[in-house]
Amino acid sequence: MPIFEFECKRCGKQFEELILSQADEKALMCPKCSSKGITKLFSAFGFKAGSRVVTSLSGTAGSCTACTAKSCATCH
C-alpha cells in the first residue's frame, strides 16, 4: 500500500495518507490546520523476521536505541 508520511510546515502536525496518484498528493491538506504547505517525510519500513523486527535502517550505526553496537547484526 502506498502510505506516505507527511508533516505540515505551518503547524508541525505529522500524519499518514494513502496516495494513489499525483492528483491525490497535490490535493493533500493538513488534517489539523488545512494548510497545503506539506512536506513528505522519509519513512523507515519494517517487517517481522522470526522473533525480531527488521527495519530499513537495520545495519546502520545508532539504529538501535537500546544498545551501542555498531551493527544490528550483533543484536539478539
Distance bins in CASP14 RR format, pairs under 12 A and 6 or more apart:
PFRMAT RR
TARGET T0000
AUTHOR 0000-0000-0000
RMODE 2
METHOD distances of the structure
MODEL  1
1 16 0 0 0 0 0 1 0 0 0 0 0
1 17 0 0 0 0 0 1 0 0 0 0 0
1 18 1 0 0 1 0 0 0 0 0 0 0
1 19 0 0 0 0 1 0 0 0 0 0 0
1 20 0 0 0 0 1 0 0 0 0 0 0
1 45 0 0 0 0 0 1 0 0 0 0 0
2 16 0 0 0 0 0 1 0 0 0 0 0
2 17 0 0 0 0 1 0 0 0 0 0 0
2 18 1 0 0 1 0 0 0 0 0 0 0
2 19 1 0 1 0 0 0 0 0 0 0 0
2 20 1 0 0 1 0 0 0 0 0 0 0
2 21 0 0 0 0 1 0 0 0 0 0 0
2 22 0 0 0 0 0 1 0 0 0 0 0
2 24 0 0 0 0 1 0 0 0 0 0 0
2 25 0 0 0 0 1 0 0 0 0 0 0
2 40 0 0 0 0 0 1 0 0 0 0 0
2 43 0 0 0 0 0 1 0 0 0 0 0
2 45 0 0 0 0 0 1 0 0 0 0 0
3 15 0 0 0 0 0 1 0 0 0 0 0
3 16 1 0 1 0 0 0 0 0 0 0 0
3 17 1 0 0 1 0 0 0 0 0 0 0
3 18 1 0 1 0 0 0 0 0 0 0 0
3 19 1 0 0 1 0 0 0 0 0 0 0
3 20 0 0 0 0 0 1 0 0 0 0 0
3 24 0 0 0 0 0 1 0 0 0 0 0
3 40 0 0 0 0 0 1 0 0 0 0 0
3 41 0 0 0 0 0 1 0 0 0 0 0
3 43 0 0 0 0 1 0 0 0 0 0 0
3 45 0 0 0 0 1 0 0 0 0 0 0
4 14 0 0 0 0 0 1 0 0 0 0 0
4 15 0 0 0 0 1 0 0 0 0 0 0
4 16 1 0 0 1 0 0 0 0 0 0 0
4 17 1 0 0 1 0 0 0 0 0 0 0
4 18 0 0 0 0 1 0 0 0 0 0 0
4 19 1 0 1 0 0 0 0 0 0 0 0
4 20 0 0 0 0 0 1 0 0 0 0 0
4 24 0 0 0 0 1 0 0 0 0 0 0
4 25 1 0 0 1 0 0 0 0 0 0 0
4 28 0 0 0 0 1 0 0 0 0 0 0
4 38 0 0 0 0 0 1 0 0 0 0 0
4 39 0 0 0 0 0 1 0 0 0 0 0
4 40 1 0 1 0 0 0 0 0 0 0 0
4 41 1 0 0 1 0 0 0 0 0 0 0
4 42 0 0 0 0 0 1 0 0 0 0 0
4 43 1 0 0 1 0 0 0 0 0 0 0
4 45 0 0 0 0 0 1 0 0 0 0 0
5 13 0 0 0 0 0 1 0 0 0 0 0
5 14 1 0 0 1 0 0 0 0 0 0 0
5 15 1 0 0 1 0 0 0 0 0 0 0
5 16 1 0 1 0 0 0 0 0 0 0 0
5 17 0 0 0 0 1 0 0 0 0 0 0
5 18 0 0 0 0 0 1 0 0 0 0 0
5 19 0 0 0 0 0 1 0 0 0 0 0
5 28 0 0 0 0 0 1 0 0 0 0 0
5 38 0 0 0 0 0 1 0 0 0 0 0
5 39 0 0 0 0 1 0 0 0 0 0 0
5 40 1 0 0 1 0 0 0 0 0 0 0
5 41 1 0 1 0 0 0 0 0 0 0 0
5 42 0 0 0 0 1 0 0 0 0 0 0
5 43 1 0 1 0 0 0 0 0 0 0 0
5 44 0 0 0 0 1 0 0 0 0 0 0
5 45 0 0 0 0 0 1 0 0 0 0 0
6 12 0 0 0 0 1 0 0 0 0 0 0
6 13 0 0 0 0 1 0 0 0 0 0 0
6 14 1 0 0 1 0 0 0 0 0 0 0
6 15 1 0 1 0 0 0 0 0 0 0 0
6 16 1 0 0 1 0 0 0 0 0 0 0
6 17 1 0 0 1 0 0 0 0 0 0 0
6 18 0 0 0 0 0 1 0 0 0 0 0
6 19 0 0 0 0 1 0 0 0 0 0 0
6 24 0 0 0 0 0 1 0 0 0 0 0
6 25 0 0 0 0 1 0 0 0 0 0 0
6 28 1 0 0 1 0 0 0 0 0 0 0
6 29 0 0 0 0 0 1 0 0 0 0 0
6 30 0 0 0 0 1 0 0 0 0 0 0
6 31 0 0 0 0 1 0 0 0 0 0 0
6 32 0 0 0 0 0 1 0 0 0 0 0
6 35 0 0 0 0 0 1 0 0 0 0 0
6 36 0 0 0 0 0 1 0 0 0 0 0
6 37 0 0 0 0 1 0 0 0 0 0 0
6 38 1 0 1 0 0 0 0 0 0 0 0
6 39 1 0 0 1 0 0 0 0 0 0 0
6 40 1 0 1 0 0 0 0 0 0 0 0
6 41 1 0 0 1 0 0 0 0 0 0 0
6 42 0 0 0 0 0 1 0 0 0 0 0
6 43 0 0 0 0 1 0 0 0 0 0 0
7 13 1 0 0 1 0 0 0 0 0 0 0
7 14 1 0 1 0 0 0 0 0 0 0 0
7 15 1 0 0 1 0 0 0 0 0 0 0
7 16 0 0 0 0 0 1 0 0 0 0 0
7 17 0 0 0 0 0 1 0 0 0 0 0
7 28 0 0 0 0 0 1 0 0 0 0 0
7 30 0 0 0 0 1 0 0 0 0 0 0
7 31 0 0 0 0 0 1 0 0 0 0 0
7 32 0 0 0 0 0 1 0 0 0 0 0
7 33 0 0 0 0 0 1 0 0 0 0 0
7 35 0 0 0 0 0 1 0 0 0 0 0
7 37 0 0 0 0 1 0 0 0 0 0 0
7 38 1 0 0 1 0 0 0 0 0 0 0
7 39 1 0 1 0 0 0 0 0 0 0 0
7 40 0 0 0 0 1 0 0 0 0 0 0
7 41 1 0 1 0 0 0 0 0 0 0 0
7 42 0 0 0 0 0 1 0 0 0 0 0
7 43 0 0 0 0 0 1 0 0 0 0 0
8 14 1 0 0 1 0 0 0 0 0 0 0
8 15 1 0 0 1 0 0 0 0 0 0 0
8 17 0 0 0 0 0 1 0 0 0 0 0
8 28 0 0 0 0 1 0 0 0 0 0 0
8 29 0 0 0 0 1 0 0 0 0 0 0
8 30 1 1 0 0 0 0 0 0 0 0 0
8 31 0 0 0 0 1 0 0 0 0 0 0
8 32 1 0 0 1 0 0 0 0 0 0 0
8 33 1 0 0 1 0 0 0 0 0 0 0
8 34 0 0 0 0 1 0 0 0 0 0 0
8 35 1 0 1 0 0 0 0 0 0 0 0
8 36 0 0 0 0 1 0 0 0 0 0 0
8 37 1 0 0 1 0 0 0 0 0 0 0
8 38 1 0 0 1 0 0 0 0 0 0 0
8 39 1 0 0 1 0 0 0 0 0 0 0
8 40 0 0 0 0 0 1 0 0 0 0 0
8 41 0 0 0 0 0 1 0 0 0 0 0
9 29 0 0 0 0 0 1 0 0 0 0 0
9 30 0 0 0 0 1 0 0 0 0 0 0
9 33 0 0 0 0 0 1 0 0 0 0 0
9 35 1 0 0 1 0 0 0 0 0 0 0
9 36 0 0 0 0 1 0 0 0 0 0 0
9 37 1 0 1 0 0 0 0 0 0 0 0
9 38 1 0 0 1 0 0 0 0 0 0 0
9 39 1 0 1 0 0 0 0 0 0 0 0
9 40 0 0 0 0 0 1 0 0 0 0 0
9 41 0 0 0 0 0 1 0 0 0 0 0
10 29 0 0 0 0 0 1 0 0 0 0 0
10 30 1 0 0 1 0 0 0 0 0 0 0
10 32 0 0 0 0 1 0 0 0 0 0 0
10 33 1 0 1 0 0 0 0 0 0 0 0
10 34 0 0 0 0 1 0 0 0 0 0 0
10 35 1 0 1 0 0 0 0 0 0 0 0
10 36 0 0 0 0 1 0 0 0 0 0 0
10 37 1 0 0 1 0 0 0 0 0 0 0
10 38 0 0 0 0 1 0 0 0 0 0 0
10 39 0 0 0 0 0 1 0 0 0 0 0
11 29 0 0 0 0 0 1 0 0 0 0 0
11 30 1 0 0 1 0 0 0 0 0 0 0
11 31 0 0 0 0 0 1 0 0 0 0 0
11 32 1 0 1 0 0 0 0 0 0 0 0
11 33 1 0 1 0 0 0 0 0 0 0 0
11 34 0 0 0 0 1 0 0 0 0 0 0
11 35 1 0 0 1 0 0 0 0 0 0 0
11 37 0 0 0 0 1 0 0 0 0 0 0
11 38 0 0 0 0 0 1 0 0 0 0 0
12 30 0 0 0 0 1 0 0 0 0 0 0
12 31 0 0 0 0 0 1 0 0 0 0 0
12 32 0 0 0 0 1 0 0 0 0 0 0
12 33 0 0 0 0 1 0 0 0 0 0 0
12 35 0 0 0 0 1 0 0 0 0 0 0
12 37 0 0 0 0 0 1 0 0 0 0 0
12 38 0 0 0 0 0 1 0 0 0 0 0
12 39 0 0 0 0 1 0 0 0 0 0 0
12 41 0 0 0 0 0 1 0 0 0 0 0
13 29 0 0 0 0 0 1 0 0 0 0 0
13 30 1 0 1 0 0 0 0 0 0 0 0
13 31 1 0 0 1 0 0 0 0 0 0 0
13 32 1 0 1 0 0 0 0 0 0 0 0
13 33 1 0 0 1 0 0 0 0 0 0 0
13 34 0 0 0 0 0 1 0 0 0 0 0
13 35 0 0 0 0 1 0 0 0 0 0 0
13 37 0 0 0 0 0 1 0 0 0 0 0
13 38 0 0 0 0 1 0 0 0 0 0 0
13 39 0 0 0 0 0 1 0 0 0 0 0
13 41 0 0 0 0 0 1 0 0 0 0 0
14 30 0 0 0 0 1 0 0 0 0 0 0
14 31 0 0 0 0 0 1 0 0 0 0 0
14 32 0 0 0 0 1 0 0 0 0 0 0
14 38 0 0 0 0 0 1 0 0 0 0 0
14 39 0 0 0 0 1 0 0 0 0 0 0
14 40 0 0 0 0 0 1 0 0 0 0 0
14 41 1 0 0 1 0 0 0 0 0 0 0
14 42 0 0 0 0 0 1 0 0 0 0 0
14 43 0 0 0 0 0 1 0 0 0 0 0
15 28 0 0 0 0 1 0 0 0 0 0 0
15 29 0 0 0 0 0 1 0 0 0 0 0
15 30 1 0 0 1 0 0 0 0 0 0 0
15 31 1 0 1 0 0 0 0 0 0 0 0
15 32 1 0 0 1 0 0 0 0 0 0 0
15 33 0 0 0 0 0 1 0 0 0 0 0
15 35 0 0 0 0 0 1 0 0 0 0 0
15 38 0 0 0 0 1 0 0 0 0 0 0
15 39 0 0 0 0 0 1 0 0 0 0 0
15 40 0 0 0 0 0 1 0 0 0 0 0
15 41 0 0 0 0 1 0 0 0 0 0 0
16 28 0 0 0 0 0 1 0 0 0 0 0
16 31 0 0 0 0 0 1 0 0 0 0 0
16 38 0 0 0 0 0 1 0 0 0 0 0
16 40 0 0 0 0 0 1 0 0 0 0 0
16 41 0 0 0 0 1 0 0 0 0 0 0
16 43 0 0 0 0 1 0 0 0 0 0 0
17 24 1 0 0 1 0 0 0 0 0 0 0
17 25 0 0 0 0 1 0 0 0 0 0 0
17 27 0 0 0 0 0 1 0 0 0 0 0
17 28 1 0 0 1 0 0 0 0 0 0 0
17 29 0 0 0 0 1 0 0 0 0 0 0
17 30 0 0 0 0 0 1 0 0 0 0 0
17 31 0 0 0 0 1 0 0 0 0 0 0
17 38 0 0 0 0 1 0 0 0 0 0 0
17 40 0 0 0 0 1 0 0 0 0 0 0
17 41 0 0 0 0 0 1 0 0 0 0 0
17 43 0 0 0 0 0 1 0 0 0 0 0
18 24 1 0 0 1 0 0 0 0 0 0 0
18 25 0 0 0 0 0 1 0 0 0 0 0
18 28 0 0 0 0 0 1 0 0 0 0 0
19 25 1 0 1 0 0 0 0 0 0 0 0
19 26 0 0 0 0 1 0 0 0 0 0 0
19 27 0 0 0 0 1 0 0 0 0 0 0
19 28 1 0 0 1 0 0 0 0 0 0 0
19 38 0 0 0 0 0 1 0 0 0 0 0
19 40 0 0 0 0 1 0 0 0 0 0 0
19 43 0 0 0 0 0 1 0 0 0 0 0
20 27 0 0 0 0 0 1 0 0 0 0 0
20 28 0 0 0 0 0 1 0 0 0 0 0
21 27 0 0 0 0 1 0 0 0 0 0 0
21 28 0 0 0 0 0 1 0 0 0 0 0
22 28 0 0 0 0 0 1 0 0 0 0 0
24 38 0 0 0 0 0 1 0 0 0 0 0
25 36 0 0 0 0 0 1 0 0 0 0 0
25 37 0 0 0 0 0 1 0 0 0 0 0
25 38 0 0 0 0 1 0 0 0 0 0 0
25 39 0 0 0 0 0 1 0 0 0 0 0
25 40 0 0 0 0 1 0 0 0 0 0 0
26 36 0 0 0 0 1 0 0 0 0 0 0
26 37 0 0 0 0 0 1 0 0 0 0 0
26 38 0 0 0 0 1 0 0 0 0 0 0
27 34 0 0 0 0 0 1 0 0 0 0 0
27 36 0 0 0 0 1 0 0 0 0 0 0
27 38 0 0 0 0 0 1 0 0 0 0 0
28 34 0 0 0 0 0 1 0 0 0 0 0
28 35 0 0 0 0 0 1 0 0 0 0 0
28 36 1 0 0 1 0 0 0 0 0 0 0
28 37 0 0 0 0 1 0 0 0 0 0 0
28 38 1 0 1 0 0 0 0 0 0 0 0
28 39 0 0 0 0 0 1 0 0 0 0 0
28 40 0 0 0 0 1 0 0 0 0 0 0
29 35 1 0 0 1 0 0 0 0 0 0 0
29 36 1 0 1 0 0 0 0 0 0 0 0
29 37 0 0 0 0 1 0 0 0 0 0 0
29 38 1 0 0 1 0 0 0 0 0 0 0
30 36 1 0 0 1 0 0 0 0 0 0 0
30 37 1 0 0 1 0 0 0 0 0 0 0
30 38 1 0 0 1 0 0 0 0 0 0 0
30 39 0 0 0 0 0 1 0 0 0 0 0
31 38 0 0 0 0 0 1 0 0 0 0 0
32 38 0 0 0 0 0 1 0 0 0 0 0
42 56 0 0 0 0 1 0 0 0 0 0 0
42 57 0 0 0 0 1 0 0 0 0 0 0
43 55 0 0 0 0 0 1 0 0 0 0 0
43 56 0 0 0 0 1 0 0 0 0 0 0
43 57 0 0 0 0 0 1 0 0 0 0 0
44 53 0 0 0 0 0 1 0 0 0 0 0
44 54 0 0 0 0 0 1 0 0 0 0 0
44 55 1 0 1 0 0 0 0 0 0 0 0
44 56 1 0 1 0 0 0 0 0 0 0 0
44 57 1 0 1 0 0 0 0 0 0 0 0
44 58 0 0 0 0 1 0 0 0 0 0 0
44 59 0 0 0 0 0 1 0 0 0 0 0
44 60 0 0 0 0 0 1 0 0 0 0 0
44 63 0 0 0 0 1 0 0 0 0 0 0
45 53 0 0 0 0 0 1 0 0 0 0 0
45 54 0 0 0 0 1 0 0 0 0 0 0
45 55 1 0 0 1 0 0 0 0 0 0 0
45 56 1 0 1 0 0 0 0 0 0 0 0
45 57 0 0 0 0 1 0 0 0 0 0 0
45 58 0 0 0 0 0 1 0 0 0 0 0
46 52 0 0 0 0 0 1 0 0 0 0 0
46 53 1 0 0 1 0 0 0 0 0 0 0
46 54 1 0 0 1 0 0 0 0 0 0 0
46 55 1 0 1 0 0 0 0 0 0 0 0
46 56 1 0 0 1 0 0 0 0 0 0 0
46 57 0 0 0 0 1 0 0 0 0 0 0
46 58 0 0 0 0 1 0 0 0 0 0 0
46 63 0 0 0 0 0 1 0 0 0 0 0
47 53 1 0 0 1 0 0 0 0 0 0 0
47 54 1 0 1 0 0 0 0 0 0 0 0
47 55 0 0 0 0 1 0 0 0 0 0 0
47 56 0 0 0 0 1 0 0 0 0 0 0
47 58 0 0 0 0 0 1 0 0 0 0 0
48 54 1 0 0 1 0 0 0 0 0 0 0
48 55 0 0 0 0 0 1 0 0 0 0 0
49 55 0 0 0 0 0 1 0 0 0 0 0
49 58 0 0 0 0 1 0 0 0 0 0 0
49 72 0 0 0 0 0 1 0 0 0 0 0
51 75 0 0 0 0 0 1 0 0 0 0 0
51 76 0 0 0 0 1 0 0 0 0 0 0
52 58 0 0 0 0 1 0 0 0 0 0 0
52 64 0 0 0 0 0 1 0 0 0 0 0
52 72 0 0 0 0 1 0 0 0 0 0 0
52 73 0 0 0 0 0 1 0 0 0 0 0
52 75 1 0 0 1 0 0 0 0 0 0 0
52 76 1 0 0 1 0 0 0 0 0 0 0
53 63 0 0 0 0 0 1 0 0 0 0 0
53 64 0 0 0 0 0 1 0 0 0 0 0
53 72 0 0 0 0 0 1 0 0 0 0 0
53 75 0 0 0 0 0 1 0 0 0 0 0
54 63 0 0 0 0 0 1 0 0 0 0 0
54 64 0 0 0 0 0 1 0 0 0 0 0
54 72 0 0 0 0 1 0 0 0 0 0 0
54 73 0 0 0 0 0 1 0 0 0 0 0
54 75 0 0 0 0 0 1 0 0 0 0 0
55 62 0 0 0 0 0 1 0 0 0 0 0
55 63 1 0 0 1 0 0 0 0 0 0 0
55 64 0 0 0 0 1 0 0 0 0 0 0
55 65 0 0 0 0 0 1 0 0 0 0 0
55 72 0 0 0 0 1 0 0 0 0 0 0
55 75 0 0 0 0 0 1 0 0 0 0 0
56 63 0 0 0 0 1 0 0 0 0 0 0
56 72 0 0 0 0 0 1 0 0 0 0 0
57 63 1 0 1 0 0 0 0 0 0 0 0
57 64 0 0 0 0 1 0 0 0 0 0 0
57 65 0 0 0 0 0 1 0 0 0 0 0
57 71 0 0 0 0 0 1 0 0 0 0 0
57 72 0 0 0 0 1 0 0 0 0 0 0
58 64 0 0 0 0 1 0 0 0 0 0 0
58 69 0 0 0 0 0 1 0 0 0 0 0
58 71 0 0 0 0 1 0 0 0 0 0 0
58 72 1 0 1 0 0 0 0 0 0 0 0
58 73 0 0 0 0 1 0 0 0 0 0 0
58 74 0 0 0 0 0 1 0 0 0 0 0
58 75 0 0 0 0 1 0 0 0 0 0 0
59 69 0 0 0 0 1 0 0 0 0 0 0
59 70 0 0 0 0 1 0 0 0 0 0 0
59 71 1 0 1 0 0 0 0 0 0 0 0
59 72 1 0 1 0 0 0 0 0 0 0 0
59 73 1 0 0 1 0 0 0 0 0 0 0
59 74 0 0 0 0 1 0 0 0 0 0 0
59 75 0 0 0 0 1 0 0 0 0 0 0
60 69 0 0 0 0 0 1 0 0 0 0 0
60 70 0 0 0 0 1 0 0 0 0 0 0
60 71 0 0 0 0 1 0 0 0 0 0 0
60 72 1 0 0 1 0 0 0 0 0 0 0
60 73 0 0 0 0 0 1 0 0 0 0 0
61 67 0 0 0 0 0 1 0 0 0 0 0
61 68 0 0 0 0 1 0 0 0 0 0 0
61 69 0 0 0 0 1 0 0 0 0 0 0
61 70 1 0 1 0 0 0 0 0 0 0 0
61 71 1 0 0 1 0 0 0 0 0 0 0
61 72 0 0 0 0 1 0 0 0 0 0 0
61 73 0 0 0 0 0 1 0 0 0 0 0
61 74 0 0 0 0 0 1 0 0 0 0 0
62 68 0 0 0 0 1 0 0 0 0 0 0
62 69 0 0 0 0 1 0 0 0 0 0 0
62 70 0 0 0 0 1 0 0 0 0 0 0
62 71 0 0 0 0 1 0 0 0 0 0 0
62 72 0 0 0 0 1 0 0 0 0 0 0
62 75 0 0 0 0 0 1 0 0 0 0 0
63 69 0 0 0 0 1 0 0 0 0 0 0
63 70 0 0 0 0 0 1 0 0 0 0 0
63 71 0 0 0 0 1 0 0 0 0 0 0
63 72 1 0 1 0 0 0 0 0 0 0 0
63 73 0 0 0 0 0 1 0 0 0 0 0
63 75 0 0 0 0 1 0 0 0 0 0 0
64 70 0 0 0 0 1 0 0 0 0 0 0
64 71 0 0 0 0 1 0 0 0 0 0 0
64 72 1 0 1 0 0 0 0 0 0 0 0
64 73 0 0 0 0 0 1 0 0 0 0 0
64 74 0 0 0 0 1 0 0 0 0 0 0
64 75 1 0 1 0 0 0 0 0 0 0 0
64 76 0 0 0 0 0 1 0 0 0 0 0
65 72 0 0 0 0 0 1 0 0 0 0 0
65 75 0 0 0 0 0 1 0 0 0 0 0
66 72 0 0 0 0 0 1 0 0 0 0 0
66 75 0 0 0 0 1 0 0 0 0 0 0
66 76 0 0 0 0 0 1 0 0 0 0 0
67 73 0 0 0 0 0 1 0 0 0 0 0
67 74 0 0 0 0 1 0 0 0 0 0 0
67 75 1 0 0 1 0 0 0 0 0 0 0
67 76 0 0 0 0 0 1 0 0 0 0 0
68 74 0 0 0 0 0 1 0 0 0 0 0
68 75 0 0 0 0 0 1 0 0 0 0 0
69 75 1 0 0 1 0 0 0 0 0 0 0
69 76 0 0 0 0 0 1 0 0 0 0 0
END
